[in-house]
Amino acid sequence: MKITRFCWGVELSRAVKYLGIYGQVMSVIGAIVAIVLFALPSILGMYQDQEMRIDLLSGLYGGALFFLLLNIGWFIFSHTLIERNKNNNMEGVKTIIKIGSYIIGSLQAILFTILVIVGLLYVSFGSSEIVLVIVGGIIITIGGIFLIFASLLLHGIRTKSPGKIKVWIIVQFVYFGLVLFFSIPALGVRGGLLQMILLCLSFMYYKGMVIVHYNIILEDDTSINMETAMNKETSMNT
């Protein structure tokens, strides 16, 4: 099977391999960052401040632990994807890709829901200041629009509706193009090129995951339609 929609005819197994390797590499880097965060208080000598020990350290360790567990889960997910692909377990690969697409849609939905809530708080508590109300309204609008598309993605995955998933993919391409365009001035800043590369890789990963799932749904629909047509032809001949 080849990934022909929103891609250049890459074989499914190769696309899955790239997704798995990228996930493993980035999860290992993330785990290293989490370990560094655990060691940060000792490096900076934060234990000497009693008040900081209670407030800051608990939040720092909690965040580091969450980040570490998140990357361990990502590594296991990517390893499972690679192993199933290596064993030519295509049904298993499709299941993992579907789960990954669900996770991407769910994370986006959670993120933009939080954004809408933040906007509502700005409007509620800043009613006496017009600037806060305007900022809150902008945040609600942006969060609400992207929440709709995230919901479309989740509904499309659940109902196996390629049309809804296609809308999400197109919107993400437009969004990425705008972000890329407005990030061009950052190339002149130290580390700007590295940030641009990481942005592109991140885009290729999570959009690539959904694009692969989108093509899988289209392929399955084509197979089902062909099988139905063959069954009808067979029944008519008999």
BALO-147658 format. One record per residue (C-alpha): residue number from 1; chain; x, y, z. Coordinates in steps of 0.001 Angstrom, whole numbers. Example, Ala and Ser with C-alpha at 12.3 -4.5 7.8 and 13.67 -1.06 7.14 Angstrom:
2
R  pos  unit        u        v        w
R    1     A    12300    -4500     7800
R    2     A    13670    -1060     7140
# end
This chain:
238
R  pos  unit        u        v        w
R    1     A        0        0        0
R    2     A     1238     3485     -891
R    3     A      445     6780      843
R    4     A     -739     8750    -2188
R    5     A    -2947    11472     -651
R    6     A    -1073    14477      786
R    7     A     2166    12587      176
R    8     A     4402    11398    -2695
R    9     A     3556     7726    -2959
R   10     A     5622     6562       13
R   11     A     5094     2930      954
R   12     A     3072     2441     4140
R   13     A     5820      382     5768
R   14     A     8434     3075     5079
R   15     A     6215     5894     6350
R   16     A     5468     3913     9516
R   17     A     9173     3205     9996
R   18     A    10001     6927     9837
R   19     A     7214     7761    12304
R   20     A     8451     5100    14707
R   21     A    12100     6160    14532
R   22     A    11247     9834    14977
R   23     A     9073     9002    17972
R   24     A    11810     6930    19591
R   25     A    14502     9557    19060
R   26     A    12375    12443    20341
R   27     A    11099    10469    23333
R   28     A    14665     9606    24374
R   29     A    15636    13285    24097
R   30     A    12558    14213    26107
R   31     A    13395    11668    28800
R   32     A    16921    13107    29065
R   33     A    15441    16600    29485
R   34     A    13161    15277    32251
R   35     A    16143    13721    34058
R   36     A    18004    17035    33798
R   37     A    14992    18749    35373
R   38     A    15184    16291    38271
R   39     A    18841    17210    38774
R   40     A    18299    20955    38303
R   41     A    17636    21781    41993
R   42     A    20934    20207    43025
R   43     A    22799    21987    40236
R   44     A    21348    25400    41125
R   45     A    21472    24848    44883
R   46     A    17743    25367    45352
R   47     A    17678    23215    48497
R   48     A    19188    26083    50471
R   49     A    15980    28131    50278
R   50     A    13339    26669    52630
R   51     A    10362    28445    51033
R   52     A    11503    27509    47523
R   53     A    11849    23880    48619
R   54     A     8128    23601    49298
R   55     A     6662    25647    46464
R   56     A     8994    25534    43509
R   57     A    10570    22112    43980
R   58     A     7269    20274    44284
R   59     A     6090    21806    41015
R   60     A     9436    21178    39327
R   61     A     9584    17517    40357
R   62     A     5927    16986    39515
R   63     A     6383    18466    36053
R   64     A     9581    16500    35463
R   65     A     7889    13247    36531
R   66     A     4912    13873    34252
R   67     A     7220    14742    31346
R   68     A     9315    11616    31955
R   69     A     6266     9321    32044
R   70     A     4920    11002    28921
R   71     A     8129    10301    27008
R   72     A     8331     6726    28297
R   73     A     4820     6174    26977
R   74     A     5782     7770    23656
R   75     A     8830     5491    23396
R   76     A     6739     2375    24088
R   77     A     4179     3509    21512
R   78     A     6881     4100    18865
R   79     A     8662      824    19672
R   80     A     5399    -1106    19334
R   81     A     4741      579    15989
R   82     A     8197     -353    14682
R   83     A     7936    -3959    15887
R   84     A     4521    -4530    14314
R   85     A     5734    -2980    11089
R   86     A     8870    -5148    11147
R   87     A     6732    -8276    11612
R   88     A     4455    -7226     8719
R   89     A     1510    -7079    11122
R   90     A     -413    -4547     9057
R   91     A    -3601    -4804    11106
R   92     A    -1561    -4096    14216
R   93     A      137    -1171    12479
R   94     A    -3229      272    11456
R   95     A    -4473       -6    15036
R   96     A    -1433     1808    16438
R   97     A    -1703     4550    13784
R   98     A    -5387     4984    14669
R   99     A    -4545     5247    18375
R  100     A    -1836     7796    17583
R  101     A    -4285     9874    15540
R  102     A    -6790     9712    18400
R  103     A    -4110    10927    20825
R  104     A    -3174    13837    18539
R  105     A    -6804    14900    18165
R  106     A    -7467    14521    21896
R  107     A    -4425    16576    22891
R  108     A    -5458    19329    20498
R  109     A    -9026    19268    21824
R  110     A    -7775    19537    25428
R  111     A    -5357    22343    24532
R  112     A    -7942    24455    22730
R  113     A   -10570    23800    25412
R  114     A    -8128    25207    27968
R  115     A    -7541    28161    25634
R  116     A   -11284    28866    25479
R  117     A   -11525    28652    29284
R  118     A    -8617    31098    29648
R  119     A   -10381    33465    27253
R  120     A   -13592    33235    29268
R  121     A   -11655    34041    32439
R  122     A   -10159    37111    30754
R  123     A   -13623    38291    29744
R  124     A   -15187    37524    33145
R  125     A   -12551    39052    35396
R  126     A   -11559    41845    33040
R  127     A   -15040    43244    32429
R  128     A   -13914    46620    33761
R  129     A   -10987    46790    31336
R  130     A   -11817    46799    27646
R  131     A    -8342    45563    26649
R  132     A    -8726    42352    28650
R  133     A   -12174    41786    27185
R  134     A   -10824    42181    23637
R  135     A    -7876    39857    24351
R  136     A   -10242    37340    25917
R  137     A   -12548    37515    22911
R  138     A    -9645    36879    20527
R  139     A    -8468    33921    22598
R  140     A   -11991    32449    22703
R  141     A   -12390    32875    18934
R  142     A    -9056    31255    18056
R  143     A    -9465    28452    20592
R  144     A   -13063    27819    19540
R  145     A   -12237    27618    15827
R  146     A    -9380    25178    16328
R  147     A   -11457    23190    18829
R  148     A   -14054    22661    16090
R  149     A   -11420    21241    13738
R  150     A    -9965    19019    16481
R  151     A   -13476    17712    17141
R  152     A   -13908    17089    13409
R  153     A   -10729    15008    13421
R  154     A   -11871    12904    16388
R  155     A   -15328    12408    14889
R  156     A   -13809    11530    11516
R  157     A   -11558     8897    13101
R  158     A   -14431     7418    15122
R  159     A   -16833     7236    12166
R  160     A   -14145     6429     9567
R  161     A   -15102     9565     7650
R  162     A   -12186    10616     5413
R  163     A   -13905    13894     4502
R  164     A   -13800    15214     8069
R  165     A   -10191    14131     8499
R  166     A    -9296    15781     5183
R  167     A   -10652    19130     6434
R  168     A    -8406    18895     9512
R  169     A    -5361    18059     7358
R  170     A    -5947    21020     5022
R  171     A    -6429    23412     7955
R  172     A    -3212    22169     9557
R  173     A    -1283    22776     6334
R  174     A    -2622    26339     6176
R  175     A    -1818    26874     9854
R  176     A     1701    25499     9423
R  177     A     2269    27731     6393
R  178     A     1264    30818     8372
R  179     A     3442    29846    11340
R  180     A     6358    29174     9009
R  181     A     5883    32509     7257
R  182     A     5792    34533    10479
R  183     A     8767    32554    11832
R  184     A    11065    33650     9000
R  185     A    12326    36724    10933
R  186     A    13420    34343    13712
R  187     A    16042    32869    11374
R  188     A    18231    35881    12122
R  189     A    18084    35156    15856
R  190     A    20490    32733    17522
R  191     A    18922    29280    17500
R  192     A    16239    30379    15051
R  193     A    17255    27856    12393
R  194     A    17203    25021    14933
R  195     A    13723    26047    16071
R  196     A    12562    26101    12454
R  197     A    13918    22589    11861
R  198     A    12246    21266    15014
R  199     A     8994    22933    13965
R  200     A     9125    21231    10546
R  201     A     9940    17842    12062
R  202     A     7117    18165    14552
R  203     A     4730    19067    11736
R  204     A     5850    16092     9651
R  205     A     5339    13750    12589
R  206     A     1880    14527    13903
R  207     A      404    15540    10553
R  208     A     2107    12517     8995
R  209     A      465    10225    11544
R  210     A    -3004    11499    10652
R  211     A    -2237    11505     6906
R  212     A    -1223     7844     7100
R  213     A    -4466     7012     8921
R  214     A    -6442     9016     6349
R  215     A    -4906     6990     3512
R  216     A    -5583     3742     5374
R  217     A    -9286     4637     5632
R  218     A    -9425     5471     1912
R  219     A    -7694     2187     1049
R  220     A   -10089      209     3246
R  221     A   -13088     1966     1664
R  222     A   -11769     1138    -1814
R  223     A   -11261    -2512     -867
R  224     A   -14766    -2740      596
R  225     A   -16319    -1152    -2510
R  226     A   -14408    -3507    -4818
R  227     A   -15422    -6520    -2766
R  228     A   -19065    -5394    -2791
R  229     A   -18988    -4885    -6561
R  230     A   -17432    -8333    -7092
R  231     A   -20058    -9942    -4871
R  232     A   -22846    -8237    -6815
R  233     A   -21341    -9352   -10124
R  234     A   -21013   -12915    -8846
R  235     A   -24607   -12994    -7630
R  236     A   -25876   -11634   -10958
R  237     A   -23947   -14294   -12923
R  238     A   -25370   -17052   -10790
# end
